[in-house]
Amino acid sequence: MNKRINHVLRLLFVFAGMNLVWYIVYLLMNHPILPSPGSVYKAMFQLDGHEVLLNVGYSLLRIFEGVLLALLTGLMIGLLMGRSPLWNKLLDPVVYLTYPIPKIALLPVVMLFFGLGETSKVLMIMLILLFQIIISVRDGIKAIPETTYDVLTSIGASSVQKFWNVTLPGALSVILSTIRVSLGTAISVLFFTEIYGTEHGMGFFIMDAWLRLDYPEMYAGIMLFSLVGFVLFLLVDLLDYRFMRWRR
């Protein structure tokens, strides 16, 4: 309990420090493009609650769909590569040749093929996470000692039991770590995709405020978008705590 309280206090201390630095820079710049923290928080609390929920909801839905697609696809391919030397030889060159491609550079291509609607936005998030999940799952499964499976075989465990008790926990550990690292990049890509062809989403909300030169509202949107990322990061930590107890 004390550990959690200390963690919360550290977060609050850092948050207060960031606001202090923000306020000092605001005083030094003395320019409308950087409003004070107080004016931004005031603008945030004056936002229409329904509009905020609608934009946050759209962004969260796109993130959820993209992450889910990446998990399902990456888990299947990673399992195949991790457990089958033949498939690993066949797919390994494909993964390593396509992984270094900067995914944000594919945004125009994805939009050309799939349009400016929801599909392209979800696909971009999936592409950001997919290859990292594939590589992480494959390496995580390869790191599981074969003797672990031999022990389960000796006690009569079925293939399904081996998967649920050994393979999946081994893969889930690296999946959560990968999502934790990649989540910030995925949210950044979502911001770019929400600029085009949509009237909802936090990216659209921020750019709309910028075009109207409403800088307090723009920064309020940025803080709300950051809060969404922070909550998602905490959710991944919660899943790690719930399902990865065997690591502690």
C-alpha positions as CSV (number, residue, x, y, z in Angstrom):
1,M,0.0,0.0,0.0
2,N,2.8,2.4,1.0
3,K,4.5,1.6,-2.3
4,R,1.5,2.6,-4.3
5,I,1.1,5.9,-2.3
6,N,4.7,6.7,-2.9
7,H,4.3,6.0,-6.6
8,V,1.3,8.3,-6.8
9,L,3.1,11.0,-4.8
10,R,6.0,10.8,-7.3
11,L,3.7,11.2,-10.2
12,L,2.0,14.3,-8.6
13,F,5.4,15.8,-7.8
14,V,6.6,15.4,-11.4
15,F,3.3,16.7,-12.7
16,A,3.6,19.8,-10.5
17,G,7.2,20.3,-11.6
18,M,6.2,20.1,-15.3
19,N,3.5,22.8,-14.7
20,L,6.1,25.0,-12.9
21,V,8.5,24.8,-15.8
22,W,5.5,25.5,-18.2
23,Y,4.6,28.6,-16.2
24,I,8.2,29.9,-16.2
25,V,8.5,29.4,-19.9
26,Y,5.1,31.2,-20.3
27,L,6.4,34.2,-18.4
28,L,9.6,34.3,-20.4
29,M,7.9,34.0,-23.8
30,N,5.0,36.3,-23.0
31,H,3.3,35.3,-26.3
32,P,-0.2,34.1,-27.1
33,I,1.1,30.9,-28.8
34,L,1.9,29.6,-25.3
35,P,-0.9,30.3,-22.8
36,S,-0.5,29.9,-19.1
37,P,-1.3,26.6,-17.4
38,G,-4.2,28.2,-15.6
39,S,-5.9,29.4,-18.9
40,V,-5.4,25.9,-20.4
41,Y,-7.0,24.2,-17.5
42,K,-9.8,26.7,-17.5
43,A,-10.4,26.0,-21.2
44,M,-10.4,22.3,-20.5
45,F,-13.1,22.5,-17.9
46,Q,-15.2,24.7,-20.2
47,L,-15.2,22.2,-23.0
48,D,-18.4,20.6,-24.0
49,G,-18.5,17.2,-22.2
50,H,-20.4,15.5,-24.9
51,E,-18.0,16.7,-27.6
52,V,-15.0,15.6,-25.5
53,L,-16.4,12.1,-24.9
54,L,-17.3,11.7,-28.6
55,N,-13.7,12.6,-29.7
56,V,-12.0,10.6,-27.0
57,G,-14.4,7.7,-27.7
58,Y,-13.5,7.7,-31.5
59,S,-9.8,7.8,-30.8
60,L,-10.0,5.0,-28.2
61,L,-12.1,2.8,-30.5
62,R,-9.5,3.2,-33.3
63,I,-6.6,2.4,-30.9
64,F,-8.5,-0.6,-29.5
65,E,-9.3,-2.0,-33.0
66,G,-5.7,-1.5,-34.3
67,V,-4.2,-3.1,-31.2
68,L,-6.6,-6.0,-31.3
69,L,-5.9,-6.7,-35.0
70,A,-2.1,-6.4,-34.4
71,L,-2.3,-8.8,-31.4
72,L,-4.4,-11.4,-33.3
73,T,-2.3,-11.3,-36.4
74,G,1.1,-10.9,-34.6
75,L,0.3,-13.7,-32.1
76,M,-0.6,-16.2,-34.9
77,I,2.5,-15.4,-37.0
78,G,4.8,-15.2,-34.0
79,L,3.6,-18.6,-32.7
80,L,4.0,-20.1,-36.1
81,M,7.6,-18.8,-36.4
82,G,8.5,-19.6,-32.8
83,R,7.3,-23.2,-32.9
84,S,8.1,-24.1,-36.5
85,P,11.7,-23.9,-37.8
86,L,10.4,-24.2,-41.4
87,W,8.0,-21.3,-41.1
88,N,10.6,-19.3,-39.3
89,K,13.0,-19.7,-42.3
90,L,10.3,-18.8,-44.7
91,L,8.9,-15.7,-42.9
92,D,12.0,-14.4,-41.2
93,P,13.4,-12.6,-44.3
94,V,10.0,-11.1,-45.0
95,V,9.7,-9.7,-41.5
96,Y,13.2,-8.4,-41.4
97,L,12.9,-6.7,-44.8
98,T,9.6,-5.0,-44.0
99,Y,10.2,-4.2,-40.3
100,P,12.7,-1.3,-40.9
101,I,10.3,0.6,-43.2
102,P,9.1,3.7,-41.4
103,K,5.4,3.0,-41.0
104,I,4.4,6.6,-40.9
105,A,5.7,6.9,-44.5
106,L,3.1,4.4,-45.5
107,L,0.3,6.7,-44.5
108,P,-0.3,8.1,-48.0
109,V,-0.1,4.6,-49.5
110,V,-2.6,3.2,-47.0
111,M,-5.0,6.1,-47.6
112,L,-4.7,5.6,-51.4
113,F,-5.7,2.0,-51.1
114,F,-8.2,2.2,-48.3
115,G,-9.5,5.7,-48.4
116,L,-9.6,8.4,-45.7
117,G,-12.1,6.6,-43.5
118,E,-11.8,4.4,-40.5
119,T,-10.1,1.5,-42.2
120,S,-6.9,3.4,-43.0
121,K,-6.7,4.8,-39.5
122,V,-7.0,1.4,-37.8
123,L,-4.6,-0.2,-40.3
124,M,-1.9,2.3,-39.5
125,I,-2.1,1.6,-35.8
126,M,-2.0,-2.1,-36.6
127,L,1.1,-1.7,-38.8
128,I,3.0,0.2,-36.1
129,L,2.5,-2.7,-33.6
130,L,2.4,-5.7,-35.9
131,F,6.0,-6.4,-36.7
132,Q,7.2,-5.7,-33.1
133,I,4.7,-8.1,-31.8
134,I,5.7,-10.8,-34.3
135,I,9.3,-10.5,-33.4
136,S,8.7,-10.3,-29.7
137,V,6.3,-13.3,-29.7
138,R,8.7,-15.4,-31.8
139,D,11.7,-14.6,-29.6
140,G,9.7,-15.1,-26.4
141,I,8.5,-18.6,-27.5
142,K,12.0,-19.5,-28.7
143,A,13.3,-18.6,-25.2
144,I,11.0,-21.2,-23.5
145,P,13.2,-24.2,-22.7
146,E,12.1,-27.4,-24.6
147,T,12.4,-29.2,-21.3
148,T,9.4,-27.3,-20.1
149,Y,7.2,-29.0,-22.7
150,D,8.9,-32.3,-22.0
151,V,7.8,-32.1,-18.4
152,L,4.2,-31.4,-19.4
153,T,4.3,-34.2,-21.9
154,S,5.5,-36.6,-19.2
155,I,2.4,-35.8,-17.1
156,G,0.1,-36.3,-20.0
157,A,-0.7,-32.6,-20.8
158,S,-2.5,-32.0,-24.1
159,S,-1.3,-29.5,-26.8
160,V,-4.0,-27.1,-25.6
161,Q,-2.8,-27.3,-22.0
162,K,0.8,-26.8,-23.1
163,F,-0.3,-23.7,-25.0
164,W,-2.3,-22.2,-22.2
165,N,0.1,-23.0,-19.4
166,V,3.5,-22.4,-21.1
167,T,3.4,-20.9,-24.6
168,L,0.8,-18.2,-24.0
169,P,2.2,-16.9,-20.7
170,G,5.7,-16.8,-22.4
171,A,4.3,-14.9,-25.3
172,L,2.0,-12.6,-23.2
173,S,4.9,-11.3,-21.2
174,V,6.7,-10.0,-24.3
175,I,3.5,-8.8,-25.9
176,L,2.7,-6.5,-23.0
177,S,6.2,-5.2,-22.9
178,T,6.0,-4.5,-26.7
179,I,2.6,-2.8,-26.4
180,R,3.9,-0.6,-23.6
181,V,6.9,0.6,-25.7
182,S,4.9,1.0,-28.9
183,L,1.8,2.6,-27.5
184,G,3.2,6.2,-27.7
185,T,4.1,5.7,-31.4
186,A,0.7,4.3,-32.2
187,I,-1.0,7.3,-30.6
188,S,1.2,9.7,-32.5
189,V,0.3,8.0,-35.8
190,L,-3.3,8.1,-34.8
191,F,-3.0,11.9,-34.5
192,F,-1.8,12.2,-38.1
193,T,-4.5,9.9,-39.4
194,E,-7.2,11.8,-37.6
195,I,-6.3,15.0,-39.4
196,Y,-7.7,13.7,-42.7
197,G,-11.2,12.6,-43.6
198,T,-12.8,12.7,-40.2
199,E,-14.8,15.0,-38.0
200,H,-14.2,13.2,-34.8
201,G,-11.1,12.2,-32.8
202,M,-8.6,14.0,-30.7
203,G,-6.3,14.7,-33.6
204,F,-9.2,16.4,-35.4
205,F,-10.1,18.3,-32.2
206,I,-6.5,19.6,-31.7
207,M,-6.1,20.7,-35.3
208,D,-9.5,22.3,-35.4
209,A,-8.6,24.4,-32.4
210,W,-5.2,25.3,-34.0
211,L,-6.8,26.5,-37.2
212,R,-9.2,28.7,-35.2
213,L,-6.2,30.1,-33.3
214,D,-7.8,29.0,-30.0
215,Y,-4.5,28.1,-28.4
216,P,-5.9,27.4,-24.8
217,E,-8.3,24.9,-26.3
218,M,-5.6,23.4,-28.5
219,Y,-3.3,22.8,-25.5
220,A,-6.3,21.5,-23.6
221,G,-6.8,18.9,-26.4
222,I,-3.2,18.0,-26.3
223,M,-3.4,17.4,-22.6
224,L,-6.6,15.3,-23.0
225,F,-4.9,13.2,-25.7
226,S,-1.9,12.8,-23.4
227,L,-4.3,11.7,-20.6
228,V,-5.7,9.0,-23.0
229,G,-2.2,7.7,-23.6
230,F,-1.5,7.8,-19.8
231,V,-4.6,5.8,-19.0
232,L,-3.8,3.2,-21.7
233,F,-0.3,2.9,-20.3
234,L,-1.8,2.3,-16.8
235,L,-4.1,-0.3,-18.3
236,V,-1.2,-2.2,-19.8
237,D,0.5,-2.1,-16.4
238,L,-2.7,-3.4,-14.8
239,L,-2.9,-6.3,-17.3
240,D,0.8,-7.0,-16.5
241,Y,0.1,-7.1,-12.8
242,R,-3.0,-9.3,-13.3
243,F,-1.6,-11.9,-15.6
244,M,2.2,-11.8,-15.0
245,R,2.2,-12.5,-11.3
246,W,4.5,-15.5,-11.9
247,R,7.3,-13.0,-12.7
248,R,7.3,-11.4,-9.3
